[in-house]
């Protein structure tokens, strides 16, 4: 497994670099992201360099600039620390740097950077540390220790709040007040231009010479959209100056706001600033350990620790980016960069939801409440299209928005004009995906309170949309779904896309089942929803259209047509595109109109259908479709590898499964230095966990309940993991010859159609 970032043989929780690589700063900034589900900061360096991208976001604070798409606004920078040594600016592009190391501790999210720097006769040792607190969502703390090694030096340190940041050129903020409080606290207030979200950012600094604190008031420096505190200190050879920065960020839509952003931000920092760096780090570390790592256990014993590092990294980033409250969602790139503008996609329900609901279900619960709030926007979008019910946006930002997808993309290689992005109009399978995620959560957790309050309504509103979206085709005497984009986004005007049609069929059928169940068992909920949707009328509509919806069946070769025309298109050799590090390599040779008429698939489409609904298809059908579609898929999406890995493991292609596992791990951690510059791939990271747990660990939650059918790679010795199933924490240990299952509570699971009953604290051991 090749990683483009350094790891340590004896440390499963560390990734980093051992040399400054300024041409690829953006890659490392994404990889070394720090966040706590409220505040997210890219891993930019304290001092400035070319090619850097300083991004800091607060979830749920979207803004829209004129006719551009809504996006998370890039907040003023609080990471910056400018250091001068005897008048010479610290820059590792000048002088000589030795013993350089920078790493991210995945266990607690702390970044540590250390090096020796010599410029002329001045030689010093630097150690930078920083973290975003998991115990205090508003807090960022950094520390730099500077030790002169050759002679006495005069140090000048400038630290503050830099509001001259943009979203790739777009400035979302109107400058407000900036000032110094109590001679020590630097504060900037600002506000988004359109959404009018107010922010306050406050910094406080402490300086120590060896162990003695220095009482120094800063010299204030005010510039346009900037406020800095300046300090000058003489430091003798071999003495250590420690500079600690405490920074708070508050937004006017924070649920814990008590007075206003300015006063709350200042008051909290006055209290927090009394604590030392290690105490605050320990508080944050304790939350990581007690609330996160103990509830998301995965341990891989292998020939090296790269698989363990990969799954640890995936879990770290998913938990660092998932919102802690119900008014926000997790974007396709989280808060790790400006890619996809912070928008949520189907990635959440289909790829990330299993991770959260099987580890800490409360996070999955919050993500789905966001979708419930989004019913306002989804119903608006349905009405705009002339439909009923709720049509969820392809790209979701503020819950009340109908659609947040941009309209124009990169240039067409043939015409040279910007290509219109049709996803917001026709990639409508997301509405079925949301309903699918809601039902999976209800089934996996048994959370009937959520189902009654929100879940059933989401599914029924989605089903109502589909019932109005299908169209009648008299020539085949069936309903069909025309002019859509399925998961294979190379086909922009597909009719009867198999994935979409099967998902729609499932959604309408499930809606009818829910109405029947509520009418029989829960008249209170039935009556509440009946007032909103006329359930009797909806039930008849769903029954009719479910029974008459066209579903592409396997042909005489057992192949399911991806859409009405896919199997009739010419084939091309796609080997060079599959092998390329550039995910858009195929657009050097073809434009979308040409790809629309070729048997080339961007990402798993039919194969994803077979994975999600595998109880409905035989292993032989899955294998035949694998053989047909896998060679035609170029994986021009981070969503694709995990599906292929899990299916390959299911049908006994174990070497292929491990090959796809490694490719999935390398999406962000691999040697392609351009892969993550705009942010890492959250669904791909969730895919790493899914391959390990659902693929190699064999976990399924199908029609018959929990199934465990593991098979680990030949290079692994064992796999240990835990999941939550219907409120019960279940622990599994897998080797090549057997697996064991334990729990503190009674439950049952199946293995190859045999039901096993597990008593509390009993170990069930099964030979493989």
C-alpha positions in Angstrom: 0.0 0.0 0.0 1.7 3.2 -1.2 1.1 6.4 0.7 2.2 9.8 -0.4 2.5 10.9 3.2 4.9 9.6 5.8 3.8 7.1 8.5 5.6 5.4 11.4 6.0 1.6 11.7 5.4 1.7 15.4 2.6 4.3 15.5 -0.9 3.6 14.0 -2.1 7.1 14.8 0.4 9.4 13.1 0.7 10.7 9.5 3.1 13.5 8.5 6.0 14.7 6.4 9.7 14.8 7.1 10.6 17.5 4.7 9.0 20.8 3.7 7.3 20.3 0.3 6.1 23.8 -0.6 4.8 22.9 -4.1 2.3 20.6 -2.5 1.2 22.6 0.5 -2.5 22.3 -0.5 -2.4 18.5 -0.4 -1.0 18.5 3.2 -3.4 21.3 4.3 -6.3 19.1 3.4 -4.8 15.9 4.9 -3.9 17.6 8.2 -7.3 19.2 8.6 -8.4 19.9 12.2 -12.0 20.1 13.3 -14.6 19.3 15.9 -17.9 19.2 13.9 -18.5 23.0 14.4 -15.2 24.6 13.5 -12.9 23.3 10.8 -9.4 24.6 9.9 -7.1 23.4 7.1 -3.6 22.4 8.0 -1.9 25.6 6.7 1.4 26.6 8.2 1.7 29.4 10.7 4.0 31.4 8.4 3.0 32.3 4.9 4.0 30.5 1.6 3.1 30.6 -2.0 0.6 27.9 -3.0 -1.1 27.9 0.4 -4.9 27.9 0.9 -6.0 29.1 4.3 -9.5 28.0 5.0 -11.5 28.1 8.2 -15.2 27.3 8.2 -18.1 27.1 10.7 -20.8 24.6 9.7 -24.2 26.0 8.8 -23.1 29.6 8.1 -23.7 29.5 4.3 -23.7 32.7 2.3 -24.5 33.5 -1.4 -22.7 36.2 -3.3 -24.9 37.7 -6.0 -25.5 35.0 -8.7 -22.9 32.5 -7.5 -23.8 29.3 -5.7 -24.3 29.3 -1.9 -21.2 28.2 -0.1 -19.6 28.0 3.3 -17.7 31.3 3.7 -14.0 31.3 4.4 -13.6 33.0 7.7 -10.7 35.3 8.7 -7.5 33.4 9.4 -6.5 32.9 13.1 -3.6 30.4 12.5 -1.1 33.0 11.3 2.1 33.7 13.4 4.8 35.8 11.8 8.2 35.5 13.5 11.3 37.6 12.9 14.7 36.7 14.3 17.0 39.7 14.5 15.0 41.4 11.8 15.0 38.3 9.5 11.6 36.8 8.7 11.2 33.1 9.5 10.7 31.4 6.1 11.9 27.9 5.4 12.5 28.9 1.8 15.5 30.8 3.2 18.4 29.7 5.3 19.0 26.1 6.2 16.4 23.8 7.7 17.3 20.5 9.4 15.5 17.8 11.4 12.2 18.8 9.9 9.1 16.9 10.9 5.4 17.7 10.9 2.7 15.3 11.9 -0.9 15.0 12.8 -1.8 12.9 15.8 -5.0 11.1 14.7 -5.8 10.1 18.3 -6.4 13.7 19.4 -6.1 15.9 16.3 -2.9 17.8 17.4 -0.4 18.9 14.8 3.2 19.1 15.9 5.9 20.6 13.7 9.6 20.9 14.8 12.8 21.8 13.0 16.2 23.6 13.4 16.5 26.8 11.3 19.7 28.6 10.6 19.9 31.9 8.7 23.4 33.5 8.8 24.9 33.1 12.2 21.4 32.7 13.9 20.4 29.1 14.6 17.3 28.3 16.5 15.0 25.3 17.3 11.3 25.7 16.7 8.4 23.6 17.9 4.8 24.4 16.8 1.8 22.7 18.3 -1.9 23.3 17.8 -5.4 21.7 18.0 -9.0 22.5 17.6 -10.8 21.5 20.8 -13.2 18.6 20.9 -14.3 19.6 24.4 -15.0 23.3 23.5 -16.4 23.7 20.0 -15.4 27.4 19.7 -11.8 27.0 20.8 -8.5 26.8 18.8 -5.2 26.8 20.7 -1.6 26.9 19.3 1.8 27.1 20.9 5.3 27.8 19.5 8.5 27.2 21.5 11.6 29.0 20.2 15.1 28.2 21.5 18.2 30.1 20.2 21.0 27.6 19.8 23.9 29.8 18.7 23.6 33.2 20.4 21.2 35.7 21.9 18.5 36.9 19.6 15.7 39.5 19.4 12.4 37.9 18.5 9.5 39.8 17.0 6.2 38.0 16.9 3.0 39.2 15.1 -0.2 37.2 15.6 -3.8 38.2 14.9 -6.9 37.9 12.8 -6.5 38.2 9.0 -9.8 38.9 7.3 -8.3 39.2 3.8 -9.3 35.6 3.0 -11.7 34.7 0.2 -13.5 31.7 -1.3 -11.2 31.5 -4.4 -11.6 35.3 -4.9 -15.1 35.8 -3.6 -15.3 37.9 -0.4 -18.3 37.0 1.7 -17.8 39.3 4.6 -18.6 42.9 5.4 -16.0 44.3 7.9 -17.4 45.4 11.3 -15.7 46.3 14.5 -12.1 45.4 15.4 -10.4 46.4 18.6 -8.4 45.5 21.7 -10.2 44.7 24.9 -8.5 45.0 28.3 -5.2 45.7 26.7 -4.7 42.0 25.8 -7.7 40.6 23.9 -7.8 41.1 20.1 -11.2 40.9 18.5 -12.6 41.2 15.0 -16.3 41.2 14.2 -17.7 40.6 10.8 -20.8 39.6 8.9 -21.7 37.6 5.8 -23.0 39.8 3.0 -26.2 38.0 2.1 -27.2 35.6 4.9 -26.2 38.2 7.5 -24.6 35.8 9.9 -22.5 37.7 12.5 -19.2 36.4 13.7 -16.8 37.4 16.4 -13.2 36.1 16.5 -11.1 36.8 19.6 -7.4 36.1 20.3 -5.4 36.2 23.5 -1.7 35.6 23.8 0.6 34.4 26.7 4.4 34.4 26.6 6.8 32.5 28.9 10.5 32.6 29.2 11.5 29.1 30.3 8.8 28.7 33.0 8.3 32.4 33.9 5.3 34.2 32.4 6.0 37.6 30.8 3.4 40.3 31.3 3.5 42.1 28.0 0.8 44.2 26.4 0.9 43.9 22.6 1.4 46.8 20.2 -1.9 46.8 18.2 -1.7 47.0 14.4 -4.9 47.7 12.5 -5.1 47.2 8.7 -7.9 46.8 6.3 -9.7 43.6 7.4 -6.8 42.8 9.7 -5.9 43.2 13.3 -2.6 42.0 14.8 -0.8 42.0 18.1 2.9 42.6 18.0 5.5 41.5 20.6 9.3 42.1 20.9 11.4 40.0 23.3 15.1 39.5 23.8 16.0 35.8 24.3 19.3 34.5 25.5 21.0 31.5 24.0 19.5 28.1 25.1 16.6 29.8 26.8 13.1 28.9 25.5 10.4 31.4 24.7 6.9 29.9 24.6 4.2 31.8 22.8 0.6 30.5 23.3 -2.3 31.7 21.2 -5.9 31.2 22.4 -8.6 31.9 19.8 -12.4 31.7 20.0 -14.9 31.8 17.1 -18.6 32.5 17.7 -21.5 32.8 15.1 -24.9 34.4 15.6 -26.7 31.2 14.7 -24.9 29.2 17.4 -27.4 27.4 19.6 -25.3 28.0 22.7 -25.2 31.8 22.3 -26.2 33.6 25.4 -25.7 37.4 24.9 -24.1 38.2 21.5 -21.1 37.0 19.5 -18.8 39.7 20.8 -19.5 39.4 24.5 -19.8 35.6 24.5 -16.5 35.2 22.6 -14.7 37.6 24.9 -16.1 36.2 28.1 -15.3 32.6 27.2 -11.7 33.5 26.2 -11.1 35.4 29.4 -11.9 32.1 31.2 -10.1 29.7 28.9 -7.0 31.8 28.7 -6.2 31.1 32.3 -5.6 27.4 31.4 -2.3 26.1 30.0 -1.9 24.5 26.6 -1.5 20.9 28.0 -4.5 21.1 30.2 -6.8 22.2 27.3 -5.3 19.6 25.1 -5.9 16.9 27.7 -9.6 18.0 27.9 -9.9 17.6 24.2 -8.0 14.3 24.1 -10.3 12.9 26.7 -13.4 13.6 24.6 -11.7 11.9 21.6 -10.9 8.8 23.7 -14.1 8.5 25.8 -16.8 9.5 23.4 -15.3 8.6 20.0 -12.6 6.0 20.0 -14.2 3.7 22.6 -17.4 3.8 20.5 -15.8 3.1 17.1 -13.3 0.3 17.6 -11.4 -1.2 14.7 -8.1 -3.1 15.1 -6.3 -4.8 12.2 -3.4 -7.1 12.6 -1.5 -7.2 9.4 2.0 -7.6 7.8 2.3 -3.8 8.2 0.3 -1.1 9.9 -0.8 0.8 6.7 -4.4 -0.6 6.7 -4.8 0.3 10.4 -3.5 3.8 9.7 -5.9 4.2 6.8 -8.9 3.2 8.8 -7.8 5.4 11.7 -7.4 8.3 9.4 -10.8 7.7 7.9 -12.5 7.6 11.3 -10.6 10.7 12.5 -11.7 12.8 9.5 -15.3 11.6 9.6 -15.7 12.5 13.3 -13.8 15.8 12.9 -16.3 16.9 10.2 -19.6 15.5 11.3 -21.9 18.2 12.9 -22.8 17.8 16.5 -26.3 19.3 16.1 -29.3 18.7 13.9 -29.4 21.8 11.8 -26.3 20.9 9.7 -25.1 18.2 7.4 -21.7 16.8 6.4 -20.4 18.0 3.1 -18.8 15.9 0.4 -15.5 17.4 1.4 -16.6 18.2 4.9 -14.8 21.4 6.0 -11.4 20.3 4.6 -11.5 22.7 1.7 -13.6 24.8 -0.7 -14.4 21.9 -3.0 -18.2 21.4 -3.5 -18.7 24.6 -1.4 -19.6 22.7 1.8 -22.7 21.1 0.1 -24.1 17.8 1.2 -24.9 15.2 -1.5 -26.2 11.6 -1.6 -22.8 10.8 -0.2 -24.3 11.3 3.3 -27.0 8.7 3.2 -25.5 6.0 0.9 -21.9 6.1 1.9 -21.4 7.9 5.3 -24.6 7.1 7.1 -23.7 3.4 7.8 -20.5 4.5 9.5 -22.2 6.9 11.9 -25.3 4.7 12.7 -23.1 1.6 13.4 -20.7 3.5 15.6 -22.4 6.5 17.3 -26.0 6.5 16.1 -26.8 10.0 17.6 -24.6 11.5 14.8 -26.7 9.7 12.1 -29.8 10.9 13.9 -28.7 14.5 13.6 -27.9 14.2 10.0 -31.4 12.9 9.3 -33.0 15.7 11.3 -31.3 18.0 8.9 -33.0 16.2 6.1 -36.3 16.6 7.9 -35.7 20.3 8.1 -34.8 20.2 4.4 -38.4 19.1 3.6 -39.2 22.8 3.3 -36.7 23.3 0.5 -37.4 19.8 -1.0 -41.1 20.5 -1.3 -40.3 23.9 -2.9 -38.1 22.2 -5.4 -40.9 19.6 -6.2 -43.4 22.4 -6.8 -41.0 24.3 -9.0 -40.8 21.2 -11.3 -44.5 20.7 -11.3 -44.4 17.7 -9.0 -45.8 16.8 -5.6 -44.2 15.7 -2.3 -40.5 16.4 -1.6 -37.7 16.4 -4.2 -34.4 16.7 -2.3 -31.7 18.9 -3.8 -28.7 17.3 -5.5 -26.6 19.7 -3.5 -27.9 20.8 -0.2 -26.8 23.8 1.8 -29.3 25.7 3.9 -32.2 23.4 4.8 -34.8 25.8 3.3 -33.0 26.0 -0.1 -34.6 24.2 -3.1 -31.3 23.6 -4.9 -27.7 24.7 -4.4 -25.9 23.1 -7.3 -24.0 25.4 -9.6 -25.2 25.8 -13.2 -21.9 25.9 -15.0 -18.7 23.9 -14.9 -15.4 23.6 -16.7 -14.9 24.2 -20.5 -16.0 21.8 -23.1 -13.0 20.5 -25.0 -14.9 20.7 -28.3 -16.7 24.1 -28.1 -14.4 25.8 -25.5 -17.6 27.1 -23.7 -18.5 26.4 -20.1 -20.4 23.1 -19.8 -23.9 23.4 -18.2 -24.1 21.3 -15.0 -27.4 19.3 -15.2 -27.1 17.5 -11.9 -29.3 19.9 -10.0 -32.1 19.4 -12.6 -31.9 15.7 -13.5 -29.7 13.7 -11.0 -32.8 13.1 -9.0 -32.0 9.7 -7.5 -30.9 11.6 -4.4 -34.6 11.8 -3.3 -34.7 8.0 -3.2 -31.3 7.8 -1.5 -32.4 10.1 1.3 -35.5 7.9 1.9 -33.2 4.8 1.8 -30.9 6.3 4.4 -33.8 7.2 6.7 -35.2 3.6 6.5 -31.7 2.1 7.1 -31.3 4.2 10.2 -34.7 3.2 11.6 -34.1 -0.5 10.8 -30.5 -0.5 12.3 -31.3 1.5 15.4 -34.9 0.6 16.1 -35.5 4.3 16.8 -39.3 4.4 16.5 -39.6 7.8 18.1 -37.6 9.3 15.2 -39.6 7.2 12.7 -42.9 8.5 14.1 -41.8 12.2 14.5 -39.8 12.6 11.3 -38.7 9.4 9.5 -41.9 8.2 8.1 -42.9 11.6 6.9 -39.6 11.9 4.9 -40.1 8.6 3.2 -43.7 9.3 2.4 -43.0 12.8 1.0 -40.3 11.2 -1.2 -42.7 8.4 -2.3 -45.3 11.1 -3.1 -42.7 12.9 -5.3 -41.9 9.7 -7.2 -45.5 8.9 -7.8 -45.8 12.3 -9.5 -42.5 12.0 -11.3 -43.0 8.7 -13.1 -44.6 8.9 -16.6 -46.8 6.5 -18.4 -45.6 4.7 -21.6 -48.6 3.3 -23.3 -46.5 1.3 -25.8 -45.1 -0.9 -23.0 -48.1 -0.5 -20.7 -45.9 0.6 -17.8 -44.7 3.7 -15.9 -41.1 4.7 -16.6 -38.6 7.4 -15.5 -37.1 9.3 -18.4 -34.3 11.9 -18.8 -32.3 11.5 -15.6 -28.7 11.2 -14.5 -27.9 8.1 -12.6 -24.8 7.4 -10.5 -23.0 7.2 -13.8 -22.8 10.9 -14.5 -21.4 10.4 -18.0 -25.0 9.6 -19.1 -26.8 12.9 -18.8 -30.1 12.0 -20.5 -30.7 8.4 -19.5 -34.1 6.8 -19.5 -35.0 4.0 -17.1 -31.6 4.1 -15.4 -31.6 0.8 -13.5 -30.3 2.3 -10.2 -32.9 5.1 -10.2 -35.8 2.9 -11.2 -35.1 0.2 -8.6 -34.6 2.9 -5.9 -37.9 4.6 -6.9 -39.7 1.2 -6.8 -38.3 0.5 -3.4 -39.3 4.0 -2.1 -42.9 3.8 -3.4 -43.3 0.2 -2.1 -41.9 1.2 1.3 -44.2 4.2 1.4 -47.2 1.9 0.9 -46.0 -0.5 3.6 -45.6 2.4 6.0 -49.1 3.6 5.4 -50.5 0.1 5.9 -48.4 -0.3 9.1 -49.5 3.0 10.6 -53.2 2.4 9.8 -52.9 -0.9 11.6 -50.7 0.0 14.6 -50.4 3.7 15.1 -53.5 5.8 14.3 -52.1 8.9 16.0 -49.1 9.1 13.6 -51.4 8.0 10.7 -53.8 10.9 11.4 -51.0 13.4 11.7 -49.5 12.5 8.4 -52.9 12.0 6.8 -53.7 15.7 7.3 -50.5 16.6 5.5 -50.6 14.1 2.6 -54.1 12.4 2.3 -52.7 8.9 2.9 -55.6 7.0 1.5 -55.2 8.7 -1.9 -51.4 8.4 -1.7 -51.6 4.7 -0.9 -53.7 3.9 -4.0 -51.3 5.9 -6.1 -48.3 4.1 -4.7 -49.8 0.7 -5.1 -50.7 1.3 -8.7 -47.4 2.9 -9.8 -45.3 0.4 -7.9 -47.0 -2.5 -9.6 -46.6 -0.9 -13.0 -43.2 0.7 -12.8 -40.7 -0.6 -15.4 -37.7 -2.4 -13.8 -34.9 -3.4 -16.1 -34.6 -7.2 -15.6 -31.5 -9.3 -16.3 -31.4 -10.2 -20.0 -30.7 -13.7 -21.4 -27.0 -13.2 -20.4 -28.1 -12.1 -16.9 -27.0 -8.5 -17.6 -29.1 -5.6 -16.2 -29.1 -2.8 -18.7 -27.8 0.4 -17.0 -30.4 2.3 -19.0 -32.5 1.9 -22.1 -29.6 2.5 -24.5 -26.4 1.7 -22.7 -26.0 -1.9 -24.1 -26.3 -0.6 -27.7 -23.5 1.9 -27.4 -20.0 1.3 -28.9 -17.3 0.0 -26.6 -13.8 1.6 -26.2 -10.6 0.6 -24.5 -10.6 2.4 -21.1 -7.3 1.0 -19.7 -5.4 4.3 -20.0 -8.1 6.2 -18.1 -8.3 3.6 -15.4 -4.6 3.8 -14.9 -4.3 7.6 -14.9 -3.8 9.6 -11.7 -5.9 12.3 -13.3 -9.5 11.4 -12.6 -10.7 13.6 -15.5 -8.2 12.2 -18.0 -11.0 11.0 -20.2 -12.1 14.6 -20.9 -8.9 15.1 -22.8 -10.3 12.9 -25.5 -14.1 13.2 -25.2 -16.7 15.7 -24.1 -19.9 14.7 -22.2 -22.0 14.5 -25.4 -19.6 11.9 -26.7 -19.4 10.0 -23.4 -23.2 9.9 -23.3 -23.1 7.5 -26.3 -20.3 5.1 -25.2 -20.2 2.1 -23.0 -18.0 3.8 -20.4 -19.1 4.2 -16.8 -17.9 6.9 -14.5 -18.5 5.1 -11.2 -20.4 2.1 -9.8 -24.0 2.3 -11.1 -25.6 -1.1 -11.7 -23.0 -2.6 -9.3 -24.1 -0.2 -6.6 -27.7 -1.2 -7.2 -26.7 -4.8 -6.7 -24.9 -4.1 -3.5 -27.7 -2.1 -1.9 -30.4 -4.6 -3.0 -28.3 -7.7 -3.0 -31.0 -9.8 -1.2 -33.0 -9.4 -4.4 -30.4 -10.8 -6.8 -28.6 -14.1 -7.0 -24.8 -14.4 -6.6 -24.7 -15.5 -10.3 -26.4 -12.3 -11.5 -24.1 -10.2 -9.4 -21.0 -12.0 -10.8 -22.2 -11.7 -14.4 -22.8 -8.0 -14.0 -19.5 -7.5 -12.3 -17.8 -9.2 -15.3 -19.7 -6.9 -17.6 -19.5 -3.5 -15.9 -16.2 -3.6 -13.9 -14.0 -3.4 -17.0 -16.0 -0.5 -18.4 -15.8 1.6 -15.2 -13.0 4.1 -14.9 -13.6 5.2 -11.3 -13.7 8.9 -12.1 -15.2 9.4 -8.6 -14.1 8.6 -5.0 -17.4 6.9 -4.5 -16.7 3.9 -6.8 -13.8 1.9 -5.3 -15.6 0.9 -2.1 -18.6 -0.6 -3.9 -16.3 -2.7 -6.1 -14.2 -3.8 -3.2 -17.2 -5.0 -1.1 -18.8 -6.8 -4.1 -15.6 -8.4 -5.1 -15.2 -9.8 -1.6 -18.8 -11.1 -1.7 -18.3 -13.0 -4.9 -15.0 -14.5 -3.9 -12.6 -12.2 -5.9 -10.5 -11.7 -2.8 -7.4 -10.4 -4.5 -9.5 -7.9 -6.5 -11.2 -6.9 -3.3 -7.9 -6.1 -1.6 -6.7 -4.3 -4.7 -9.8 -2.0 -4.6 -9.3 -1.5 -0.9 -5.8 -0.2 -1.4 -7.0 2.1 -4.2 -9.7 3.4 -2.0 -7.2 4.2 0.8 -5.0 6.0 -1.7 -7.7 8.4 -2.8 -6.4 10.9 -0.3 -3.4 9.3 1.3 -1.8 8.1 -2.0 1.0 9.5 -4.1 -1.2 11.6 -6.3 -0.3 15.1 -5.0 -3.2 16.7 -6.8 -6.0 14.5 -5.5 -7.0 16.4 -2.4 -6.0 20.0 -2.9 -9.6 21.3 -2.6 -10.4 19.0 0.3 -10.4 15.3 1.1 -13.2 12.9 0.0 -15.5 12.1 2.9 -17.4 9.4 1.2 -14.2 7.8 0.1 -13.0 7.8 3.7 -16.3 6.3 4.8 -15.7 3.7 2.0 -12.5 2.7 3.7 -14.5 1.8 6.9 -17.2 0.2 4.8 -14.8 -2.1 3.0 -13.2 -3.2 6.3 -16.5 -3.7 8.2 -19.1 -4.6 5.6 -16.6 -6.2 3.2 -13.9 -8.0 5.1 -15.9 -8.0 8.3 -19.0 -9.3 6.6 -21.6 -7.1 8.2 -24.9 -6.8 6.5 -28.3 -5.6 7.7 -30.6 -7.1 5.2 -34.2 -8.2 5.1 -33.5 -11.0 7.6 -31.7 -8.8 10.1 -28.1 -8.7 11.1 -25.8 -11.0 9.0 -22.1 -11.6 9.6 -20.1 -13.4 6.9 -16.5 -12.3 7.1 -13.5 -13.0 5.0 -10.3 -11.1 5.7 -7.4 -10.5 3.3 -4.6 -13.1 3.1 -2.0 -10.5 4.4 -4.0 -9.8 7.5 -3.8 -12.0 10.7 -7.0 -10.8 12.3 -9.7 -8.1 12.3 -11.4 -6.9 15.5 -14.2 -4.4 15.4 -17.4 -3.3 17.1 -20.7 -2.1 15.8 -24.0 -0.9 17.2 -27.1 -2.9 16.1 -30.5 -1.9 17.4 -29.0 -0.3 20.5 -26.6 -3.2 21.3 -22.8 -2.9 21.1 -21.5 -6.0 19.3 -17.9 -7.1 19.2 -16.4 -9.3 16.5 -13.0 -11.0 16.1 -12.2 -12.5 12.7 -9.3 -14.7 11.7 -8.7 -16.9 8.7 -10.2 -20.0 10.3 -13.0 -18.6 12.6 -14.8 -15.6 14.0 -16.3 -14.9 17.4 -19.1 -12.6 18.4 -19.9 -11.2 21.9 -22.2 -8.6 23.4 -23.3 -7.3 26.7 -26.9 -7.9 25.6 -28.9 -10.6 24.0 -29.3 -10.6 20.2 -29.2 -12.8 17.2 -27.5 -12.9 13.8 -27.2 -15.1 10.8 -24.2 -16.8 9.1 -24.9 -18.5 5.8 -28.6 -18.8 6.6 -28.1 -20.3 10.0 -29.4 -18.2 13.0 -27.2 -17.8 16.0 -28.5 -16.6 19.4 -26.0 -14.7 21.5 -26.5 -14.4 25.3 -25.1 -11.5 27.3 -21.3 -11.8 27.7 -21.4 -15.2 25.9 -18.8 -15.8 23.1 -20.2 -17.5 20.0 -17.3 -19.1 18.0 -17.9 -20.1 14.4 -15.5 -21.9 12.1 -15.1 -20.4 8.7 
